Amino acid sequence: MEGFAMQLGVGVIGTGFMGKTHALAWRNVKAVLGGVMGSVPVPELRLLCDTPADKAVAMADQFGFAAATSDWQALVRDPAIDVVSITTPNGMHHAMAMAAIAAGKHVWCEKPMALTLAEAEEMADAARARGVVTMVGYNYLKNPAFTHAQRLIHVGAIGRVVQFRGWVDEDYQADPELPWSWRAKLADAGLGALGDIGTHLVSMAHGLMGPIASLIADMQTIHETRPLPDGQGRGVVENEDAAAVVLRFANGAQGSMVISRAAWGRKSRLGFEVHGTKGMIVFDQERMNELQLYQNEGPKAEQGFKTILTGPAHPPYGEFCPAPGHQLGFNDLKVIECAALLRGIAGLEAAHPDFGDALRIERVIHAIADSARNGGSRVHL
Ligand SMILES: NC(=O)c1ccc[n+]([C@@H]2O[C@H](COP(=O)([O-])OP(=O)(O)OC[C@H]3O[C@@H](n4cnc5c(N)ncnc54)[C@H](O)[C@@H]3O)[C@@H](O)[C@H]2O)c1
């Protein structure tokens, strides 16, 4: 990897929702977090890939990349590229990541890793064998509110954790007349709500409670067919819209999760309660700059939940904004994720969540699907 000590050649594949967040993060990470990242290589926005070619050229100009291509294989082979962002639909992650790893490139891949568990295992094995640094886009783990919740649990602020209740509800598939798309097809999307949004909830459950030991699950496809985009009848929805899960963590705590992509009115209701023997922590992504904390202390007449608004006391919030309560946004989480990847590439700390961590998340969502398909039998992980 030429020029590694000074500069890091960045290639991004995809320019949609996530492609833009990766491009912005690569562009802004030094300006925002340069003072606290340590000695890391400086990212250079060298090559942007999308199809068709004219779209790639236009987006490279908009995002500030030096060059554009419509050939992702040329991007991963290019000797000027040291790290590859993969932000394409799920079905392409495996081929792109395997090619990038084979070429010795570091990889920042969007979640879920792959369509199948076997593909995700192959990706994690290949990255380990080739010794490249990887990161998977579990951005919600980078929220200063979330890392503060982890700290509170670690210092015993709510005692011994005994129960996790998690939910992730969105309404992007709630409308029964929404046209059929690749998201409904097993071969293109893999799992449905579980892969798309359930993965994020599992990442948070792991981050707060540690590994899941076993689970029992049920799932349902709420809208079994959707109108085909060409108006010629209806297409079958092959994957799940919703799931409900009962969990047992390795630390002995219990848990539950409900997951839906068809929950009217919910836009990004990704949240949890962690119950402890001395208190409770509550989080809701729709209010991502807040935590609710209850501690069983002080006069009974004055007990109650308090709202903690994030600010410079919750690093790295202060690198974005010196004033508490002024609020970070979704794209800021990607900047923090990018900084963690850079520190991993520089060897300052292990990058998390890497392909190994993300594989454990994929194992959970596939275990949920297995349990549900087997009538709710308990699956041990
Ligand atoms: N981390 C998160 O919070 C989060 C949120 C949304 C989506 N995602 C994940 O990100 C991935 C992309 O989702 P999205 O919402 O950005 O999708 P999107 O449809 O907005 O963008 C996908 C991009 O890939 C491009 N593309 C498709 N085929 C290509 C090819 N052969 N070569 C080059 N480019 C190609 C498309 O033109 C488009 O620009 C998915 O895996 C999804 O699960 C993660």
PDBQT file of the ligand as one rigid body, heavy atoms in Angstrom, charges set to zero:
ROOT
HETATM    1  N1  LIG A 401     -25.591   1.805   8.322  1.00  0.00    +0.000 N 
HETATM    2  C1  LIG A 401     -26.827   2.191   8.131  1.00  0.00    +0.000 C 
HETATM    3  O1  LIG A 401     -27.439   2.804   9.007  1.00  0.00    +0.000 OA
HETATM    4  C2  LIG A 401     -27.477   1.905   6.806  1.00  0.00    +0.000 A 
HETATM    5  C3  LIG A 401     -28.606   2.637   6.397  1.00  0.00    +0.000 A 
HETATM    6  C4  LIG A 401     -29.134   2.383   5.132  1.00  0.00    +0.000 A 
HETATM    7  C5  LIG A 401     -28.576   1.394   4.315  1.00  0.00    +0.000 A 
HETATM    8  N2  LIG A 401     -27.509   0.684   4.771  1.00  0.00    +0.000 N 
HETATM    9  C6  LIG A 401     -26.908  -0.375   3.919  1.00  0.00    +0.000 C 
HETATM   10  O2  LIG A 401     -26.145   0.253   2.889  1.00  0.00    +0.000 OA
HETATM   11  C7  LIG A 401     -26.236  -0.498   1.689  1.00  0.00    +0.000 C 
HETATM   12  C8  LIG A 401     -26.730   0.425   0.576  1.00  0.00    +0.000 C 
HETATM   13  O3  LIG A 401     -27.982   0.949   0.937  1.00  0.00    +0.000 OA
HETATM   14  P1  LIG A 401     -28.444   2.383   0.414  1.00  0.00    +0.000 P 
HETATM   15  O4  LIG A 401     -29.683   2.714   1.166  1.00  0.00    +0.000 OA
HETATM   16  O5  LIG A 401     -27.295   3.331   0.413  1.00  0.00    +0.000 OA
HETATM   17  O6  LIG A 401     -28.823   2.005  -1.098  1.00  0.00    +0.000 OA
HETATM   18  P2  LIG A 401     -28.976   3.004  -2.329  1.00  0.00    +0.000 P 
HETATM   19  O7  LIG A 401     -29.860   2.295  -3.280  1.00  0.00    +0.000 OA
HETATM   20  O8  LIG A 401     -29.320   4.383  -1.870  1.00  0.00    +0.000 OA
HETATM   21  O9  LIG A 401     -27.483   3.082  -2.931  1.00  0.00    +0.000 OA
HETATM   22  C9  LIG A 401     -26.867   1.978  -3.543  1.00  0.00    +0.000 C 
HETATM   23  C10 LIG A 401     -25.821   2.520  -4.525  1.00  0.00    +0.000 C 
HETATM   24  O10 LIG A 401     -25.108   1.431  -5.118  1.00  0.00    +0.000 OA
HETATM   25  C11 LIG A 401     -24.959   1.725  -6.507  1.00  0.00    +0.000 C 
HETATM   26  N3  LIG A 401     -24.690   0.494  -7.268  1.00  0.00    +0.000 N 
HETATM   27  C12 LIG A 401     -25.536  -0.529  -7.517  1.00  0.00    +0.000 A 
HETATM   28  N4  LIG A 401     -24.904  -1.451  -8.288  1.00  0.00    +0.000 NA
HETATM   29  C13 LIG A 401     -23.638  -1.003  -8.490  1.00  0.00    +0.000 A 
HETATM   30  C14 LIG A 401     -22.503  -1.516  -9.194  1.00  0.00    +0.000 A 
HETATM   31  N5  LIG A 401     -22.541  -2.693  -9.855  1.00  0.00    +0.000 N 
HETATM   32  N6  LIG A 401     -21.366  -0.765  -9.208  1.00  0.00    +0.000 NA
HETATM   33  C15 LIG A 401     -21.310   0.406  -8.552  1.00  0.00    +0.000 A 
HETATM   34  N7  LIG A 401     -22.352   0.946  -7.870  1.00  0.00    +0.000 NA
HETATM   35  C16 LIG A 401     -23.493   0.243  -7.850  1.00  0.00    +0.000 A 
HETATM   36  C17 LIG A 401     -26.298   2.380  -6.847  1.00  0.00    +0.000 C 
HETATM   37  O11 LIG A 401     -26.258   3.051  -8.114  1.00  0.00    +0.000 OA
HETATM   38  C18 LIG A 401     -26.439   3.333  -5.680  1.00  0.00    +0.000 C 
HETATM   39  O12 LIG A 401     -25.695   4.518  -5.841  1.00  0.00    +0.000 OA
HETATM   40  C19 LIG A 401     -27.160  -1.677   1.978  1.00  0.00    +0.000 C 
HETATM   41  O13 LIG A 401     -26.374  -2.799   2.257  1.00  0.00    +0.000 OA
HETATM   42  C20 LIG A 401     -27.927  -1.244   3.218  1.00  0.00    +0.000 C 
HETATM   43  O14 LIG A 401     -28.324  -2.328   4.035  1.00  0.00    +0.000 OA
HETATM   44  C21 LIG A 401     -26.937   0.928   5.980  1.00  0.00    +0.000 A 
ENDROOT
TORSDOF 0
